Amino acid sequence: MLTIQQTGDTLIIGGLREMCGGGIQRIQDRTLRRVVPGVHRKAHERLSGPGGTGKKVRREYEGFERKNWGAEGKSHFQTFTSYENAGGYPVPVRTGNLRGRLDFLFPGESKEGFAAAANEGIVFDSAEYAATIHEGKGSSAKFGRRPFITDGLEDFDHGGRIVEIAGEETDKEMKRLGLT
């Protein structure tokens, strides 16, 4: 508890170490324990787009003239399986692996090669192609960036929600210490 005493012209403030040390740590920890699952939930929504079923489509061969194929009675079309809404955003669900590998860590936890320090929370996706989709590189370059975690953070923080939560947790800690 914070105490203030005055002796002559000397002001003595007691309990400040607890407020600045453990109190700040508790505020930060409780804030992260509320924010991280919220960001995870919003990122999960960004991985829940429509279009999970494959369908047969026909595409004309490019670079071949019809006469080269038609003369022998062969089709100049190729049939292959394509996925509806491929490259869409929210990211379409095909197998559910990308969405299923999305996870989070609270301060001090570690899992699947990720580790959160005492003062941080982490939202991550351990699917091997998660970064490819998130950053729009490699096989996903033609679709561009689909930053589901970054956008999840922005969605959750809409209207300054993270600062609001930190303020609520600060108020709780000050009340616990008898400062309000």
N, C-alpha and C positions, 0 to 999 in steps of 0.2 A: 504494500500500500504506500502511496506517495504521501509524505509528510513534509510540512513546511514549518520551520521555527525561526523566530527572529530573536537574536540575543544582541542587544545594543544595535550596532550598525552592521551586524553579520547576519546573513540569511543562510540558513541551513536547509537544504532540500534532501530529504531521505527517501529511499525507495526508487530513485530515478534509474538506477542500474537495472532493476527488475523491469521497469517499463520499457527502457530502451533495448535491453537484451532480450529476455524471455518474452516480454509482452509483444514486442515487434515480431519476433519469430512466430508466436502464436497467431497473431493477426495474419501474417503472410501465409502460414500453413493453412489456416481455416479458409482464407480467401481462395487459395489454390485448390483446396478440396471441394469448393463450390464451382469454381470456374472451369477446371479441367474436364469434369464430366459433361458440362454444358457445351463446351467446344467440341468434344467427342460426339455428342448427340447431333450437333449441327453438321459436322463433317460427315457423319453417317447418312444424314439426309441427302448430302451432295453425292453420295454413292448409291442412291436408290432410284435412279432414273428408269424409265420404261424402255422396253426393247430387248428383253432377254431371250426371245425365241429366234431361232434361225429360220430362214425361209429360202427356198430355191429361187434364184433369179437368173435371167439370161443376159449375157453381155456379148456384144459383137466384138470379135477379135479386132484389135487395132493394128494397123499396118498391113493388113491383108485386103486385097480387093476381092469382091464377090466372085469374079470370074475364076479365080484360082481355086475356090472351094466348090462352087456350083457345078463346074464342068465334071467333076468326079462324083457328084451327088452328095458331097459332104456338107455339113452345116458350117456356116461361118460364125456360129454362135457357140459360146461356152456356157455350160450350166455349172454353177457353183453355189455353195451355201454362203449367204451373207447374213449379217445380223442387223435387224431393224435398229435404227437410231445409233448405229456404230459411230462413235466420236461425239455423241450427244453429251449434253451437260444439263442436269445432273448425270453423272456417269451411269450408263445403262448396266443393269444387273444381268450377267450371263450365267456365271457359276456361283456367285456369291462369295468367292474367295477374297476379292479385294475388300469387300465390306466386312467379311468375317475376320480379316487380319488387322482391321483398324482397332487400336487399343490405346490405353493411356496409363501413365504412371503418376502416382502421387509423390511428393517430396521424399527423397531417400530410397525409393524403390528401384528395382531393376528387373528387366525381363527381355528375353529374345534379343540380346545384344544392345539394348537401350538402357541407360541409367540416368535417373533424375537426381540431381544434387539436393542437398537439404533445403535449398531455397527455390526450387523450380518444379514445375509439373510438365509432363511431356505428353503430347498426342502424336501417335506414330502409326504407320501402316507397314507391317513387316512382309507384305506380299512382294516378291522379287521385282515385279513390274510396277509397283506403286509410284516410284519416283518418275518413271517413264511417262505415266499418265499425268501425274501432278505437274510436271515441268514441260510436258509436251515435246519430249525428245524421242529419238530412236523411232520405233515403229509407230509411235503416237504423234510424231511431228506433224503429220498431215492434218491432225485434228486440232492442234494448238494446245496451249496450256489449259488444264482443267484442275486448278489448285484447290482441291476439295478441303484440305486441312486449313489453308490460309483463309479461304472463304468461310469455312466453319467458324473460325475465330472472329472474323468480321461480322458474321451473322449473329453470333452470340453477344458480341460487344455493341451491337446496334443501340444507339442512344446512350452510350457510356455505361453499360451494365457492369463492366468489370470495376470501374472506379466506384460505382454505387455499392457493389458488394464489399470492396475494401473499406469503404466508409462505414458500412453496417458492422463489419467485424472490428473496426477500430472503436466504434461506440460500445460494442459489447465488452471489449477488453478494458476500456476506461471505466465502465460500470463495474466490472469485476474487481478492479483495483480501487474502487471507491472514489473515482475522480469526477463523477457526475452526480 
